[in-house]
Amino acid sequence: MAEDGGTIELKQPPIAPGPHAPRTWLAILAAWVFPGLGHFLLGRKHQGLLFGLIVWSCFGLGLAHDGRLALRDSRQPLLTTMQVVANLGIGPADPIARTVVYGSPVYRMTGVTRAPDPPTAGTVFRERARSRHAQYGTAYLWTAGLMNLLLLFHVWDIARGKVP
Amino acid sequence: MGSHFLHMLLFSTLVSAFFGSLLRHDRQSQLRLGLKLWMVMVGGALLMAYAMYFFQR
């Protein structure tokens, strides 16, 4: 009660859902499935839109510039696995892009043949590597995936109330 | 787009906007960090390119 007899309005900070709340996991899943959506679900609409725009632009630029969607190669397992993880950071858009580019959501390097019908993923991979834009495209694709992986941690921190 | 320089500008813009928004919370700090990162990336790349002039094959 205030001195003048009126009531005092107590302003409480919004309650964070907590690290193990279903809403937290839903937001993290949403952020992976569709970059930007996790922030949107946690009420940070402008941030969600901006991050979504940046990540999707990067991904689109990567595909438009013949970026190579990494394939795990047993001759260089560590390096190529990390590349695949970077690509997968973008979420289900990655297997969809692979289906468009390689004909199926393939993640392993397959043999390269001269005139196969249909061409193997390894053949398509090497053909794209010959494009003069492929290096740019690959950098954009990795960056899009890695940025979205960082965003998952950001969503987690927001849900825990660690981010103002 | 085949220009390496334009790709560098575009890439730096996207990355600096991303980290500016991720690591700072008020608009002014975000802009300041984004600009700083952009200048470090673009300026650093140009400096490196200029330094490579002295190590020609």
Backbone of each chain as ProteinMPNN parsed JSONL, in Angstrom:
{"seq_chain_A": "MAEDGGTIELKQPPIAPGPHAPRTWLAILAAWVFPGLGHFLLGRKHQGLLFGLIVWSCFGLGLAHDGRLALRDSRQPLLTTMQVVANLGIGPADPIARTVVYGSPVYRMTGVTRAPDPPTAGTVFRERARSRHAQYGTAYLWTAGLMNLLLLFHVWDIARGKVP", "coords_chain_A": {"N_chain_A": [[0.839, -1.195, 0.0], [0.503, 2.216, -0.777], [1.534, 5.415, 0.661], [-0.421, 7.302, 0.268], [-2.696, 5.871, 0.277], [-3.264, 4.54, -2.026], [-2.664, 1.755, -4.265], [0.351, -0.079, -4.718], [1.94, -0.957, -7.629], [3.515, -3.874, -8.264], [6.272, -4.581, -10.194], [7.162, -7.393, -11.833], [9.861, -9.359, -13.11], [9.664, -11.089, -16.272], [8.924, -14.54, -16.09], [11.296, -16.963, -16.693], [11.15, -19.924, -18.723], [12.761, -22.002, -17.793], [15.432, -24.462, -17.886], [14.688, -27.113, -18.435], [12.1, -27.147, -19.163], [9.296, -28.09, -21.174], [8.746, -26.176, -23.092], [11.165, -24.952, -23.566], [12.658, -26.952, -24.855], [11.063, -27.309, -27.034], [11.368, -24.836, -28.273], [14.089, -24.924, -28.904], [14.15, -27.084, -30.651], [12.476, -26.061, -32.629], [14.051, -23.937, -33.462], [16.097, -25.277, -34.701], [14.778, -26.712, -36.698], [13.604, -24.693, -38.247], [15.385, -22.037, -38.939], [15.456, -19.2, -36.877], [12.91, -19.423, -35.907], [12.882, -20.353, -33.276], [13.618, -18.169, -31.624], [11.49, -16.564, -32.2], [9.355, -18.015, -31.079], [9.974, -17.714, -28.415], [9.247, -15.187, -27.952], [10.85, -13.219, -28.97], [10.544, -11.601, -31.437], [11.582, -9.777, -33.369], [14.328, -10.332, -33.289], [14.247, -12.997, -34.054], [13.296, -12.731, -36.678], [15.407, -11.283, -37.847], [17.667, -12.978, -37.449], [16.742, -15.221, -38.777], [16.523, -14.201, -41.375], [19.225, -13.643, -41.953], [20.479, -16.19, -41.717], [19.019, -17.76, -43.552], [19.514, -16.324, -45.879], [22.237, -16.738, -46.182], [22.265, -19.497, -46.563], [20.748, -19.731, -48.912], [22.366, -18.271, -50.678], [24.542, -19.955, -50.692], [23.544, -22.293, -51.929], [22.844, -21.216, -54.383], [25.292, -20.63, -55.425], [26.464, -22.995, -56.201], [27.326, -24.453, -53.953], [29.07, -26.989, -52.151], [27.471, -29.67, -50.732], [28.459, -31.318, -48.009], [29.968, -34.572, -48.072], [30.46, -37.523, -46.233], [33.623, -38.844, -46.139], [35.522, -41.744, -46.098], [38.236, -41.621, -46.297], [39.026, -39.235, -45.258], [37.915, -38.96, -42.522], [37.457, -37.355, -40.128], [37.558, -34.609, -40.852], [35.649, -34.472, -42.95], [33.389, -35.341, -41.615], [32.98, -33.286, -39.804], [32.357, -31.296, -41.588], [29.93, -32.235, -42.58], [28.406, -32.077, -40.234], [28.397, -29.309, -39.898], [26.892, -28.594, -42.145], [24.481, -29.83, -41.469], [23.551, -28.243, -39.467], [21.707, -26.425, -40.341], [19.305, -27.635, -40.331], [16.309, -29.482, -41.342], [16.309, -28.478, -43.895], [18.676, -29.134, -45.022], [18.775, -32.039, -45.7], [16.716, -31.828, -47.581], [17.791, -30.117, -49.51], [19.881, -31.754, -50.319], [18.469, -33.825, -51.491], [17.47, -32.527, -53.706], [19.848, -31.807, -55.019], [21.535, -34.139, -55.133], [19.774, -36.175, -55.658], [18.946, -37.868, -53.675], [18.729, -37.969, -50.043], [21.688, -38.087, -49.312], [24.645, -38.873, -47.423], [27.101, -39.963, -47.469], [30.19, -40.369, -49.149], [30.161, -41.628, -52.369], [31.181, -43.92, -54.956], [32.879, -42.679, -57.91], [31.813, -42.504, -61.138], [32.14, -42.707, -64.737], [30.072, -42.151, -66.793], [27.451, -42.41, -65.455], [24.029, -43.413, -65.008], [21.379, -42.901, -63.105], [23.649, -40.172, -62.156], [26.114, -40.777, -59.59], [26.236, -39.684, -56.107], [28.829, -38.94, -55.51], [29.849, -38.293, -58.035], [28.274, -36.065, -58.749], [29.025, -34.368, -56.692], [31.728, -33.895, -57.276], [31.471, -32.723, -59.75], [30.158, -30.338, -59.106], [32.15, -29.191, -57.629], [33.831, -28.303, -59.562], [32.777, -25.993, -60.466], [33.219, -22.478, -60.806], [32.263, -20.964, -58.811], [31.993, -22.502, -56.619], [33.567, -22.547, -54.278], [32.878, -20.227, -52.905], [30.168, -20.716, -52.509], [30.232, -23.023, -50.896], [31.411, -22.029, -48.581], [29.414, -20.263, -47.744], [27.347, -22.087, -47.213], [28.386, -23.669, -45.099], [28.725, -21.652, -43.207], [26.081, -20.803, -42.78], [24.961, -23.094, -41.554], [26.594, -23.331, -39.252], [26.134, -20.904, -37.981], [23.467, -21.238, -37.332], [23.663, -23.336, -35.514], [24.929, -22.017, -33.425], [22.851, -20.341, -32.783], [21.067, -22.087, -31.617], [22.191, -22.508, -29.101], [21.916, -19.946, -28.181], [19.155, -19.667, -28.002], [18.693, -21.523, -26.002], [20.018, -20.245, -23.879], [18.426, -17.962, -23.643], [16.055, -19.122, -22.825], [16.855, -20.01, -20.33], [17.034, -17.702, -19.037], [19.378, -16.303, -19.128], [20.076, -14.403, -20.922], [19.627, -10.975, -21.365]], "CA_chain_A": [[0.0, 0.0, 0.0], [1.242, 3.469, -0.786], [1.174, 6.304, 1.766], [-1.661, 8.028, -0.014], [-3.822, 4.952, 0.314], [-3.378, 3.818, -3.292], [-1.924, 0.494, -4.301], [1.623, -0.059, -5.45], [1.992, -2.046, -8.599], [4.839, -4.509, -8.271], [6.647, -5.067, -11.526], [8.014, -8.581, -11.737], [10.447, -9.743, -14.397], [8.996, -12.272, -16.834], [9.507, -15.803, -15.593], [11.878, -17.797, -17.749], [10.547, -21.245, -18.628], [13.643, -22.985, -17.171], [16.168, -25.229, -18.89], [14.116, -28.418, -18.771], [10.678, -27.016, -19.494], [9.013, -28.541, -22.549], [8.775, -25.041, -24.01], [12.57, -24.728, -23.926], [13.045, -27.95, -25.851], [10.289, -27.023, -28.242], [11.989, -23.67, -28.917], [15.371, -25.358, -29.489], [13.813, -27.908, -31.821], [11.944, -25.165, -33.665], [15.174, -23.144, -33.979], [16.865, -26.124, -35.618], [13.931, -27.064, -37.851], [13.432, -23.516, -39.102], [16.195, -20.974, -38.325], [14.75, -17.962, -36.51], [11.623, -19.733, -35.286], [13.073, -20.519, -31.829], [13.535, -16.841, -31.007], [10.107, -16.117, -32.409], [8.502, -18.697, -30.089], [10.271, -17.199, -27.075], [8.761, -13.811, -27.871], [11.822, -12.268, -29.542], [10.143, -11.672, -32.85], [12.506, -9.039, -34.241], [15.57, -11.101, -33.361], [13.96, -14.178, -34.862], [13.235, -12.333, -38.089], [16.744, -10.889, -38.311], [18.513, -14.171, -37.53], [16.205, -16.044, -39.866], [16.897, -13.569, -42.645], [20.673, -13.81, -42.17], [20.823, -17.603, -41.931], [18.429, -18.223, -44.816], [20.234, -15.677, -46.982], [23.509, -17.455, -46.325], [21.977, -20.817, -47.121], [20.329, -19.526, -50.303], [23.55, -17.893, -51.455], [25.359, -21.163, -50.832], [22.971, -23.175, -52.955], [22.879, -20.517, -55.674], [26.672, -20.605, -55.923], [26.945, -24.383, -56.357], [28.038, -24.917, -52.765], [29.115, -28.445, -52.017], [26.892, -30.242, -49.514], [29.545, -32.242, -47.679], [29.731, -36.014, -47.99], [31.471, -38.142, -45.376], [34.574, -39.641, -46.916], [36.286, -42.569, -45.157], [39.658, -41.29, -46.388], [39.226, -38.065, -44.381], [36.685, -39.057, -41.728], [37.231, -36.278, -39.16], [37.284, -33.352, -41.557], [34.39, -34.515, -43.701], [32.282, -35.449, -40.655], [32.723, -31.928, -39.292], [31.676, -30.554, -42.66], [28.533, -32.704, -42.602], [27.747, -31.495, -39.05], [28.166, -27.885, -40.207], [25.758, -28.534, -43.078], [23.248, -30.254, -40.797], [23.121, -27.193, -38.547], [20.603, -25.659, -40.922], [18.062, -28.368, -40.081], [15.783, -30.345, -42.413], [16.589, -27.899, -45.222], [19.858, -29.804, -45.568], [18.395, -33.222, -46.495], [15.891, -31.431, -48.741], [18.728, -29.629, -50.531], [20.616, -32.917, -50.843], [17.575, -34.553, -52.391], [17.412, -31.769, -54.964], [21.156, -31.79, -55.689], [22.086, -35.481, -55.373], [18.727, -37.138, -55.993], [18.488, -38.502, -52.429], [19.427, -37.34, -48.909], [22.889, -38.902, -49.115], [25.655, -38.234, -46.565], [28.375, -40.653, -47.615], [30.798, -40.295, -50.478], [30.052, -42.875, -53.12], [32.155, -44.008, -56.039], [32.714, -41.77, -59.04], [31.841, -43.232, -62.406], [32.272, -41.763, -65.861], [28.783, -41.709, -67.348], [26.394, -43.212, -64.828], [22.677, -42.928, -65.201], [21.681, -41.501, -62.762], [24.998, -39.996, -61.604], [26.211, -40.997, -58.144], [26.444, -38.448, -55.341], [30.243, -38.57, -55.652], [30.023, -37.639, -59.333], [27.66, -34.726, -58.666], [29.866, -33.594, -55.766], [32.94, -33.451, -57.979], [31.056, -31.8, -60.822], [29.893, -29.023, -58.485], [33.434, -28.632, -57.181], [34.495, -27.671, -60.713], [32.186, -24.675, -60.698], [34.112, -21.43, -60.317], [31.655, -20.318, -57.641], [31.747, -23.512, -55.576], [34.23, -22.225, -53.008], [32.048, -19.238, -52.211], [28.935, -21.381, -52.114], [30.505, -23.93, -49.783], [31.624, -21.192, -47.378], [28.095, -19.77, -47.309], [26.575, -23.2, -46.635], [28.934, -23.994, -43.767], [28.451, -20.538, -42.299], [24.653, -20.838, -42.426], [24.755, -24.178, -40.593], [27.278, -23.04, -37.987], [25.422, -19.806, -37.322], [22.231, -21.756, -36.725], [24.04, -24.101, -34.324], [25.128, -21.016, -32.362], [21.526, -19.825, -32.388], [20.435, -23.061, -30.709], [22.696, -22.194, -27.759], [21.341, -18.656, -27.797], [17.773, -19.962, -27.592], [18.838, -22.202, -24.704], [20.355, -19.213, -22.887], [17.238, -17.105, -23.45], [15.094, -19.902, -22.036], [17.334, -20.097, -18.955], [17.034, -16.349, -18.484], [20.763, -15.802, -19.064], [20.229, -13.298, -21.879], [18.652, -9.926, -21.024]], "C_chain_A": [[0.873, 1.244, 0.0], [0.739, 4.36, 0.324], [-0.15, 7.015, 1.527], [-2.877, 7.11, -0.071], [-4.014, 4.182, -0.976], [-2.6, 2.517, -3.234], [-0.655, 0.661, -5.118], [1.636, -1.254, -6.397], [3.399, -2.634, -8.616], [5.129, -5.051, -9.668], [7.584, -6.244, -11.367], [8.604, -8.902, -13.099], [9.736, -10.968, -14.946], [9.71, -13.55, -16.395], [10.015, -16.622, -16.77], [11.342, -19.212, -17.608], [11.447, -22.291, -17.971], [14.228, -23.918, -18.2], [15.495, -26.534, -19.303], [12.63, -28.361, -19.102], [10.445, -27.46, -20.932], [9.109, -27.407, -23.562], [10.212, -24.74, -24.468], [12.985, -25.68, -25.042], [12.302, -27.736, -27.167], [10.927, -25.867, -29.016], [13.303, -24.074, -29.586], [15.125, -26.19, -30.749], [13.33, -27.031, -32.983], [13.071, -24.354, -34.304], [16.009, -23.963, -34.953], [16.055, -26.411, -36.884], [13.793, -25.886, -38.817], [14.181, -22.35, -38.455], [15.399, -19.685, -38.098], [13.474, -18.232, -35.737], [11.733, -19.875, -33.757], [12.959, -19.199, -31.095], [12.102, -16.312, -31.077], [9.191, -16.714, -31.33], [8.743, -18.182, -28.672], [9.924, -15.717, -26.948], [9.714, -12.777, -28.428], [11.63, -12.225, -31.045], [11.123, -10.96, -33.777], [13.819, -9.789, -34.407], [15.38, -12.328, -34.244], [13.941, -13.856, -36.34], [14.617, -12.017, -38.638], [17.642, -12.12, -38.476], [18.05, -15.084, -38.664], [16.627, -15.504, -41.221], [18.381, -13.813, -42.96], [21.0, -15.262, -42.527], [20.263, -18.111, -43.268], [19.104, -17.583, -46.023], [21.533, -16.411, -47.26], [23.289, -18.805, -47.009], [21.598, -20.698, -48.606], [21.506, -19.148, -51.192], [24.447, -19.107, -51.709], [24.842, -22.075, -51.924], [23.057, -22.532, -54.341], [24.281, -20.496, -56.27], [27.291, -22.004, -55.964], [27.747, -24.875, -55.155], [27.984, -26.43, -52.654], [28.515, -28.858, -50.681], [27.792, -31.42, -49.157], [29.081, -33.694, -47.635], [30.842, -36.624, -47.136], [32.326, -39.097, -46.194], [35.454, -40.423, -45.945], [37.789, -42.279, -45.233], [40.014, -40.077, -45.528], [38.046, -37.975, -43.421], [36.427, -37.851, -40.828], [36.788, -34.995, -39.867], [35.916, -33.373, -42.243], [33.187, -34.672, -42.771], [31.942, -34.073, -40.091], [32.005, -31.082, -40.346], [30.195, -30.936, -42.73], [27.763, -32.105, -41.426], [27.434, -30.02, -39.295], [26.973, -27.736, -41.149], [24.441, -28.848, -42.381], [22.717, -29.213, -39.822], [21.911, -26.433, -39.056], [19.266, -26.382, -40.749], [17.602, -29.185, -41.273], [15.981, -29.758, -43.816], [17.779, -28.596, -45.858], [19.5, -31.082, -46.33], [17.529, -32.88, -47.704], [16.8, -30.951, -49.87], [19.506, -30.786, -51.145], [19.752, -33.711, -51.819], [17.499, -33.852, -53.743], [18.726, -31.913, -55.738], [21.613, -33.194, -56.082], [21.036, -36.511, -55.787], [18.21, -37.898, -54.793], [19.259, -37.853, -51.277], [20.668, -38.129, -48.505], [23.924, -38.136, -48.293], [27.023, -38.893, -46.693], [28.883, -40.506, -49.038], [30.667, -41.658, -51.153], [31.048, -42.836, -54.266], [31.849, -43.024, -57.163], [32.821, -42.594, -60.316], [31.771, -42.244, -63.559], [30.915, -41.274, -66.388], [27.643, -42.523, -66.751], [25.023, -42.603, -65.088], [21.781, -43.552, -64.136], [23.082, -41.359, -62.172], [25.009, -40.223, -60.093], [26.449, -39.661, -57.45], [27.889, -37.97, -55.478], [30.504, -37.836, -56.959], [29.48, -36.213, -59.295], [28.52, -33.811, -57.805], [31.084, -33.041, -56.499], [32.616, -32.497, -59.117], [30.831, -30.396, -60.253], [31.191, -28.368, -58.049], [34.15, -27.923, -58.322], [33.955, -26.277, -60.991], [33.098, -23.595, -60.098], [33.549, -20.718, -59.088], [31.59, -21.248, -56.433], [32.391, -23.158, -54.24], [33.411, -21.215, -52.206], [30.803, -19.927, -51.649], [29.128, -22.28, -50.91], [30.703, -23.136, -48.488], [30.293, -20.671, -46.85], [27.304, -20.893, -46.628], [27.074, -23.562, -45.243], [28.583, -22.902, -42.769], [26.992, -20.538, -41.855], [24.406, -21.898, -41.351], [25.375, -23.862, -39.241], [26.606, -21.896, -37.24], [24.16, -20.334, -36.649], [22.536, -22.619, -35.503], [24.286, -23.145, -33.149], [23.79, -20.488, -31.848], [20.8, -20.792, -31.455], [20.887, -22.796, -29.268], [22.107, -20.876, -27.255], [19.906, -18.847, -27.297], [17.77, -20.612, -26.205], [19.112, -21.179, -23.6], [19.165, -18.296, -22.608], [16.246, -17.835, -22.548], [15.518, -20.008, -20.582], [17.347, -18.732, -18.269], [18.415, -15.745, -18.377], [20.994, -14.613, -19.993], [19.19, -12.238, -21.548], [17.695, -9.645, -22.183]], "O_chain_A": [[1.876, 1.302, 0.711], [-0.334, 4.126, 0.88], [-0.901, 7.292, 2.462], [-3.97, 7.546, -0.433], [-4.835, 3.267, -1.031], [-1.944, 2.227, -2.233], [-0.6, 1.435, -6.073], [1.378, -2.393, -6.007], [4.36, -1.942, -8.95], [4.374, -5.84, -10.236], [8.68, -6.104, -10.824], [7.94, -8.742, -14.124], [9.256, -11.801, -14.177], [10.938, -13.613, -16.343], [9.278, -16.933, -17.707], [11.101, -19.666, -16.49], [10.965, -23.368, -17.618], [13.632, -24.155, -19.25], [15.713, -27.011, -20.417], [11.984, -29.391, -19.295], [11.285, -27.238, -21.803], [9.489, -27.61, -24.715], [10.44, -24.328, -25.606], [13.581, -25.271, -26.039], [12.839, -27.953, -28.253], [11.02, -25.903, -30.243], [13.604, -23.629, -30.694], [15.797, -26.024, -31.767], [13.71, -27.223, -34.138], [13.067, -24.108, -35.51], [16.562, -23.426, -35.912], [16.581, -26.358, -37.996], [13.856, -26.052, -40.035], [13.669, -21.735, -37.52], [14.76, -19.16, -39.009], [13.003, -17.372, -34.992], [10.789, -19.556, -33.033], [12.288, -19.108, -30.067], [11.591, -15.701, -30.138], [8.364, -16.014, -30.746], [7.844, -18.205, -27.831], [10.266, -15.074, -25.956], [9.43, -11.581, -28.371], [12.441, -12.74, -31.815], [11.457, -11.473, -34.844], [14.362, -9.878, -35.509], [16.232, -12.657, -35.069], [14.488, -14.595, -37.159], [14.964, -12.424, -39.747], [18.296, -12.287, -39.506], [18.858, -15.642, -39.405], [17.038, -16.257, -42.104], [18.739, -14.146, -44.09], [21.7, -15.532, -43.503], [20.953, -18.803, -44.017], [19.252, -18.219, -47.067], [21.887, -16.672, -48.409], [24.032, -19.193, -47.911], [22.072, -21.468, -49.441], [21.632, -19.638, -52.315], [25.026, -19.263, -52.784], [25.611, -22.572, -52.747], [23.307, -23.207, -55.339], [24.44, -20.361, -57.483], [28.498, -22.164, -55.782], [28.72, -25.615, -55.306], [26.992, -27.065, -53.012], [28.994, -28.447, -49.624], [27.879, -32.396, -49.902], [27.963, -33.999, -47.221], [32.015, -36.286, -47.293], [31.83, -40.019, -46.842], [36.069, -39.829, -45.059], [38.535, -42.653, -44.328], [41.164, -39.913, -45.121], [37.26, -37.03, -43.49], [35.297, -37.367, -40.763], [35.776, -34.388, -39.516], [35.134, -32.428, -42.135], [32.093, -34.201, -43.084], [30.772, -33.732, -39.92], [31.153, -30.256, -40.019], [29.326, -30.084, -42.913], [26.619, -31.677, -41.579], [26.356, -29.537, -38.949], [26.14, -26.848, -40.965], [23.416, -28.224, -42.655], [21.565, -29.29, -39.397], [21.167, -25.855, -38.264], [18.21, -25.798, -40.996], [18.412, -29.546, -42.128], [15.836, -30.468, -44.811], [17.89, -28.65, -47.082], [19.875, -31.214, -47.495], [17.594, -33.556, -48.73], [16.615, -31.319, -51.03], [19.761, -30.799, -52.349], [20.236, -34.205, -52.837], [17.468, -34.498, -54.79], [18.723, -32.114, -56.952], [22.028, -33.422, -57.218], [21.386, -37.609, -56.221], [17.148, -38.516, -54.867], [20.313, -37.256, -51.494], [20.68, -38.771, -47.455], [24.073, -36.923, -48.435], [27.994, -38.432, -46.093], [28.114, -40.517, -49.999], [31.014, -42.692, -50.583], [31.686, -41.811, -54.505], [30.709, -42.594, -57.34], [33.809, -43.293, -60.536], [31.389, -41.087, -63.379], [30.667, -40.068, -66.41], [26.948, -43.244, -67.468], [24.902, -41.408, -65.355], [21.445, -44.726, -64.294], [23.651, -42.355, -61.725], [24.042, -39.906, -59.401], [26.802, -38.661, -58.074], [28.155, -36.77, -55.553], [31.277, -36.878, -56.999], [30.135, -35.275, -59.748], [28.723, -32.64, -58.128], [31.427, -31.867, -56.359], [33.382, -31.581, -59.414], [31.256, -29.4, -60.839], [31.325, -27.145, -58.091], [34.979, -27.044, -58.088], [34.599, -25.476, -61.668], [33.671, -23.778, -59.024], [34.254, -19.969, -58.411], [31.181, -20.833, -55.348], [31.822, -23.438, -53.185], [33.27, -21.336, -50.989], [30.438, -19.748, -50.488], [28.293, -22.303, -50.006], [30.216, -23.533, -47.43], [30.072, -20.642, -45.639], [26.672, -20.676, -45.594], [26.282, -23.741, -44.318], [28.194, -23.181, -41.635], [26.7, -20.299, -40.683], [23.727, -21.636, -40.358], [24.758, -24.095, -38.202], [26.519, -21.915, -36.012], [23.824, -19.931, -35.536], [21.754, -22.637, -34.552], [23.898, -23.432, -32.017], [23.617, -20.225, -30.658], [20.014, -20.373, -30.606], [20.085, -22.849, -28.336], [21.836, -20.714, -26.065], [19.503, -18.258, -26.295], [16.944, -20.284, -25.353], [18.516, -21.236, -22.525], [18.932, -17.904, -21.465], [15.673, -17.248, -21.63], [14.673, -20.087, -19.691], [17.634, -18.625, -17.077], [18.622, -14.788, -17.631], [21.991, -13.901, -19.863], [18.002, -12.546, -21.454], [16.815, -8.793, -22.065]]}, "seq_chain_B": "MGSHFLHMLLFSTLVSAFFGSLLRHDRQSQLRLGLKLWMVMVGGALLMAYAMYFFQR", "coords_chain_B": {"N_chain_B": [[27.394, -14.241, -59.23], [30.649, -13.353, -59.569], [32.723, -12.002, -58.426], [35.359, -11.888, -56.228], [35.879, -9.959, -54.348], [33.384, -8.672, -53.96], [31.968, -10.792, -52.872], [33.354, -11.045, -50.506], [32.674, -8.662, -49.214], [29.903, -9.003, -48.962], [29.728, -11.37, -47.455], [31.091, -10.582, -45.121], [29.345, -8.611, -44.243], [27.009, -10.089, -43.64], [27.961, -11.827, -41.617], [28.953, -10.048, -39.679], [26.636, -8.636, -39.02], [25.191, -10.701, -37.904], [26.75, -11.5, -35.616], [26.885, -9.098, -34.269], [24.206, -8.725, -33.515], [23.856, -10.967, -31.992], [25.63, -10.845, -29.824], [25.374, -8.427, -28.515], [23.008, -6.276, -26.803], [21.594, -3.871, -26.891], [20.487, -1.525, -29.358], [22.388, 0.383, -30.248], [24.872, -0.572, -29.345], [24.902, -2.945, -30.731], [25.065, -2.076, -33.39], [27.522, -0.788, -33.259], [29.327, -2.881, -32.606], [28.862, -4.559, -34.803], [29.748, -2.948, -36.913], [32.406, -2.655, -36.203], [33.338, -5.311, -36.376], [32.911, -5.743, -39.083], [34.684, -3.933, -40.213], [37.095, -4.95, -39.284], [37.142, -7.439, -40.54], [36.967, -6.847, -43.342], [38.942, -4.839, -43.61], [41.133, -6.211, -42.543], [41.404, -8.301, -44.386], [42.055, -6.853, -46.687], [44.454, -5.691, -45.88], [46.004, -7.981, -45.522], [46.012, -8.895, -48.123], [47.439, -6.852, -49.321], [49.871, -7.126, -48.009], [50.684, -9.53, -49.046], [51.613, -8.849, -51.478], [54.292, -8.384, -51.278], [55.356, -10.848, -51.218], [55.603, -12.206, -53.647], [55.385, -14.83, -56.112]], "CA_chain_B": [[28.35, -13.199, -58.855], [31.966, -13.984, -59.608], [33.766, -11.153, -57.856], [35.801, -12.302, -54.905], [35.774, -8.796, -53.458], [31.975, -8.465, -53.593], [31.608, -11.874, -51.951], [33.95, -10.73, -49.206], [31.846, -7.613, -48.612], [28.603, -9.581, -48.611], [29.953, -12.333, -46.372], [31.421, -9.814, -43.916], [28.121, -7.937, -43.788], [26.124, -11.075, -43.005], [28.557, -12.347, -40.379], [29.036, -9.002, -38.649], [25.26, -8.374, -38.56], [24.814, -11.836, -37.053], [27.415, -11.462, -34.316], [26.472, -7.865, -33.597], [22.894, -8.953, -32.897], [23.924, -12.079, -31.032], [26.467, -10.592, -28.653], [25.011, -7.177, -27.835], [21.57, -6.288, -26.56], [20.907, -2.637, -27.293], [20.662, -1.237, -30.772], [23.605, 1.136, -30.52], [26.01, -1.475, -29.169], [24.861, -3.915, -31.839], [25.593, -1.399, -34.579], [28.945, -0.509, -33.052], [30.08, -4.134, -32.731], [28.756, -5.012, -36.193], [30.628, -2.119, -37.745], [33.791, -2.979, -35.847], [33.65, -6.613, -36.957], [32.954, -5.589, -40.542], [35.928, -3.252, -40.565], [38.204, -5.869, -39.015], [37.167, -8.489, -41.582], [37.293, -6.281, -44.661], [40.24, -4.172, -43.516], [42.151, -7.248, -42.347], [41.61, -9.016, -45.648], [42.771, -5.955, -47.614], [45.827, -5.577, -45.392], [46.686, -9.249, -45.84], [46.219, -8.931, -49.573], [48.515, -5.92, -49.643], [51.119, -7.713, -47.5], [51.082, -10.628, -49.941], [52.279, -8.24, -52.626], [55.735, -8.458, -51.054], [55.771, -12.262, -51.267], [55.177, -12.74, -54.934], [56.12, -16.014, -56.565]], "C_chain_B": [[29.747, -13.822, -58.745], [33.06, -13.179, -58.94], [34.103, -11.574, -56.432], [35.601, -11.164, -53.902], [34.326, -8.573, -53.001], [31.494, -9.555, -52.634], [32.148, -11.586, -50.558], [33.112, -9.669, -48.485], [30.515, -8.175, -48.113], [28.729, -10.513, -47.406], [30.236, -11.593, -45.06], [30.186, -9.119, -43.358], [27.21, -8.905, -43.05], [26.677, -11.516, -41.65], [28.607, -11.274, -39.298], [27.64, -8.626, -38.139], [24.826, -9.47, -37.599], [25.438, -11.707, -35.66], [27.096, -10.177, -33.543], [25.158, -8.066, -32.861], [22.955, -10.017, -31.812], [24.596, -11.663, -29.724], [26.152, -9.297, -27.918], [23.488, -7.073, -27.76], [20.851, -4.984, -26.856], [21.37, -2.239, -28.696], [21.995, -0.564, -31.09], [24.855, 0.255, -30.387], [26.066, -2.5, -30.296], [25.47, -3.308, -33.098], [27.097, -1.189, -34.452], [29.776, -1.782, -33.227], [30.046, -4.642, -34.174], [29.689, -4.253, -37.103], [32.1, -2.454, -37.484], [34.211, -4.307, -36.493], [33.803, -6.521, -38.475], [34.278, -4.956, -40.96], [37.136, -4.151, -40.333], [38.298, -6.91, -40.137], [37.608, -7.925, -42.926], [38.681, -5.641, -44.643], [41.365, -5.192, -43.369], [42.464, -7.985, -43.63], [42.39, -8.144, -46.639], [44.227, -5.784, -47.191], [46.637, -6.824, -45.727], [46.997, -9.318, -47.331], [47.371, -8.017, -49.968], [49.865, -6.491, -49.19], [51.622, -8.81, -48.423], [51.79, -10.118, -51.197], [53.799, -8.397, -52.513], [56.255, -9.895, -51.105], [55.308, -12.892, -52.564], [56.012, -13.961, -55.296], [57.111, -15.637, -57.651]], "O_chain_B": [[29.981, -14.708, -57.923], [34.208, -13.619, -58.889], [33.241, -11.609, -55.554], [35.205, -11.388, -52.758], [34.066, -8.32, -51.825], [30.722, -9.292, -51.712], [31.482, -11.848, -49.556], [32.872, -9.776, -47.282], [30.064, -7.872, -47.008], [27.938, -10.447, -46.465], [29.684, -11.939, -44.015], [30.004, -9.048, -42.142], [26.7, -8.594, -41.974], [25.948, -11.569, -40.659], [28.334, -11.555, -38.131], [27.476, -8.33, -36.955], [24.167, -9.197, -36.595], [24.74, -11.794, -34.65], [27.045, -10.179, -32.313], [25.008, -7.633, -31.719], [22.202, -9.975, -30.839], [24.177, -12.081, -28.644], [26.625, -9.096, -26.799], [22.771, -7.694, -28.544], [19.635, -4.976, -27.052], [22.47, -2.569, -29.139], [22.649, -0.898, -32.077], [25.771, 0.328, -31.206], [27.144, -2.874, -30.756], [26.28, -3.937, -33.78], [27.848, -1.384, -35.408], [30.801, -1.771, -33.909], [31.06, -5.095, -34.706], [30.347, -4.838, -37.964], [32.916, -2.527, -38.403], [35.289, -4.415, -37.078], [34.693, -7.132, -39.068], [34.909, -5.382, -41.927], [38.095, -4.115, -41.103], [39.387, -7.222, -40.619], [38.511, -8.46, -43.568], [39.493, -5.869, -45.54], [42.419, -5.058, -43.991], [43.623, -8.264, -43.936], [43.275, -8.633, -47.342], [45.125, -5.736, -48.033], [47.789, -6.743, -46.153], [48.079, -9.734, -47.746], [48.177, -8.355, -50.834], [50.871, -6.361, -49.888], [52.828, -9.005, -48.571], [52.477, -10.871, -51.887], [54.499, -8.525, -53.517], [57.463, -10.123, -51.041], [54.704, -13.964, -52.578], [57.155, -14.117, -54.867], [57.826, -16.5, -58.16]]}, "name": "protein", "num_of_chains": 2, "seq": "MAEDGGTIELKQPPIAPGPHAPRTWLAILAAWVFPGLGHFLLGRKHQGLLFGLIVWSCFGLGLAHDGRLALRDSRQPLLTTMQVVANLGIGPADPIARTVVYGSPVYRMTGVTRAPDPPTAGTVFRERARSRHAQYGTAYLWTAGLMNLLLLFHVWDIARGKVPMGSHFLHMLLFSTLVSAFFGSLLRHDRQSQLRLGLKLWMVMVGGALLMAYAMYFFQR"}
